[in-house]
């Protein structure tokens, strides 16, 4: 029956007329309600109260005095939203100082609460905020302690919500007139969110910015934020992520006058040189391009920092150990501890070849600060160390810095199957005044030593002892061979002088003609003992003694070698019991290894 009635209505066209009328009336009613909604609600929503509410919130958050200019705007579609023009926050003192300026503030609100006469703002958005943190020359800071921080010290809890705060294109300026030369740090383009439902709940922040052309993301989660901001201990997690540097910390911390932290710290940089270049805002060749990472349990005191279970990686080297850093009030900062490396490759480091033109250049100031501001006593060990041609193993060393004096002591190491020890001391007048190197190599295989240095020409082999004492008063990085002074002694036993055919040498001497040392290089001169003594100074290396005594005779050489030219001026004598009873005397000129031999007869007898 019902189906028949519907068919009759459709066939008669009545149904379409009723549908169209219903649609028209529904639309008209909806439009009317919308017009009435937008026309009536502004009558019950006070923009003046909204401005006052926001000003009270800003005052409570900042501890200062805020002022919102312009006329607020209220929008109800698609959801209720309040827009406030620019706001200014100043310190609450007789001579106000700027704290912040906000280009625009938007916030959502509860319509039912507004109808009840209550102003509850949520999901606040700050557009173009600029926060200024300034320390004046008298030491006063423009930001004062806000009232809500006292809640952490009382039993009364005021549950005023912060809600969700979104920041768009923010900026933080840090001005310190007490810093040497003044400090002005500008961090632009800050965006992100801060979620803090109430004082009693967790705070979480996600902020991002761009510094030096690198995007940086920072995150913070704290379950007791009120205690943290009031200077008390609170558990927290924080991290910083960027291309040149990543950092994370999880543990206990506070933000008191002497900040405290205890927990797990991790930091890493893909390239030390790139990190320093980013920090300086330009290219840098001071540090190697290798990666850097640190993983440790950190604990800080009032003026101390302790790194336990430390795992450190620099370039291709990794180390474990413990470091203690102290910042005494009436003394210089100091670092103490131990580091055990698997391998150290110093050949990856690059140093400037000359003093920087600008005395305030970062690398110059870094080096001066290292030797003049810090004290250090760090014990090092490594399975191997590569420095220049040296390949040391089982190294035990120590770094000492005391005021302007710095030294590196190698207590024990193995090199060329011998025992190497030594000391490098920088001048207490500063790096530009040079330093001193002392080294001792005992019971070593000198064939391996000379091979590692790539020396050519007749070279001695055998086991023996080398002592070296060199000093310079020139800048370490600008020192050449001509700037060195000191001495060298070498003692060898039961070895040979490779590349020296004594019989061919005697035959050439007897001819009474000049000849090249290479003409007598197809042989070996065996010796039972060799003694070499040389001194350096005034741009000249003086060979005081070079004696080789063997079963068939002896060879001795003495003279000078100007460092700047590398030319030879040596006098020699060869005694060979098998071929002659008279010693053969000769002069050595030219340059090494292309030495030219002049028999004494050529020099004293007219031709």
C-alpha positions, 0 to 999 in steps of 0.5 A: 500500500505504501509503495503504491502511494509513493508511486502515485506521488512520483507520477503526479510530480508532487514529490519533487515539489515537496523536496525542492521546497524542503531544500530551499527552506532548510538552506534559508534556515541555515543561512539565517542561523549563521547570520544570527550566530555571527551577529549575536556572538560578538555581542557576548564576546568582549574583545576588551576582555580578551585583550586583558586576558592575554595581557595577564597571561603574558605578564604571568609567564614573563614576570614583566609588563605586557601591552597589546596594541591595535584592535583584537579580532574574533572569528567563529568559523571554522572554529572560534579564534582570537587574533591580537595585533602586536604585543610588547613585553617590558621588564617590570621596573622603574626603567623598563627594558625590552623583554619581547616583541610579538608581531601577532598572537592568535588563540582558540577559545571555548565558545561555551566558556565565552558565553558563560563570561569566562575567557579561556584561551588555548592553542596560542600561536606567536607570529614573529616573536623577538625575545631579548636576553640582556646583561647590562654592564652592571651585571643586572639581567633584564628578565626577572623571576616570574611569580609562577616559579615560586610554586615549586617552593611552596605546597600550594599548586596553582594549576594555570595552564600554558596549553600548546604554544606554537612559534612561527619565525621567532628570534632570540637575541642575547646581549652581554655587555659584561663580556670582553668586547661585548657579546651579541648572539642572534638566533633567527627563524625559530619555529616549533611548538611547546606543549605544557598543559599545566604546571603539574604536567610534562612539558615537551618542546620541538623547535627548529632554526637555521644557523650558519646555513644549517638547519637545527632541530632541538627537543626537550621533554621534562616531567617536572618542568616547574622544578627545573625552571625554578632551579631544582633537580628534574629528570629530562631528555634533550637533543640537538640535531643538525648536519654538523653536530648531533647531541643528546642528554638523558638524566637529571639536571637543573637550571640554577646559578650553577647548572647541574647534570647527571646522566648519559651524554652523546655527541657526534660530528661527521667532520671536525673541520666542517664543525669548526668551519660552521662554528667560525662561519668560514673554512678551516684547516686547523682540524682533520676532516675525520669524524668525532664522537663522544659517549659518556656518563656525565656528572657536573658539580658547582664547578666540576665536570666528570666524564665516566665510562668515556668512549671517544672517537676522533678521526680513525682513533677510538679511546676509552677512559675518564676525564675530570674538568674543574673550574676553580674560582681562584685558579685556572681551569684544569683537566685530569684523567686517562685515555686509552687509544687503539691508534693515533694518527697525527699525520691527519692533522694540519697546522698553519705554516706561518703565524696568522696575519691576524693575532685575533684569528681563531686558530691563534687564540685557540692555541694561546688559550690552550697553553695560557688559560688551562692546566692539564694532566692527562695520561695517554696510552695507545697501541700505535701512534703514527707521526711523520715517518715514525710508527710507534707501538705500545705508547705510554705518554702524558700531556702536561699544561701549567699556565704558559708551559706545555709538554708532551712526555713519552715515557715508554714506546716501541720503535724499530724493535727498540725503546723510544722515550722523549719529551716535547716542551713548548716555550713558556713565553708562548707558541711563537717562541718555539720549544725543545725536543728531547728523544732517546732511542735505545737498542733499536734496529737502525736499518729500519729507522733509516729506511722509514725516513727514506734516506739515500746514499751510504747508510749505516745499519746495526743495533744501537742508541740514538739521543737527540736534543733540539731547540728553537726560538722560532714559532713551532709551525714556522721552524725549519732545519736552519732554525734548530740548535742542539746535538745528536749522538749515535752509537752502533755495534756490529753493523755495516755501511751499505752502499760503500765499496771500500776497495773501489773507493781506495782505487778511485782515491789513488787515481788522484781525480775527482769522482762521484761517491756513487762510483763506489757504491756497489759494496758494503763496509762492515764495522764493529763499532760506529760513533756519530756526534753532531751539533746544530746551530747558527744554520749549520749542522756540524759533524764533530765525529763520524767514526766507523771501525771494522776488521779491515780498517776504519773510516772517519769523517768530520766537517760542516753542512750548511742547512740552508744550502745542503752542501757538504764540506767534510774532511775524511780519512780511510785506513785499510790494513789490507791494502795500504799502510798509510791513511788516505785523506779526502774531501767531500763536497757537493750535496747528499747523496750526490757527494763529490770526492776530492783526493787530498793529492788533488787539492794540495799538489799542482796538476 
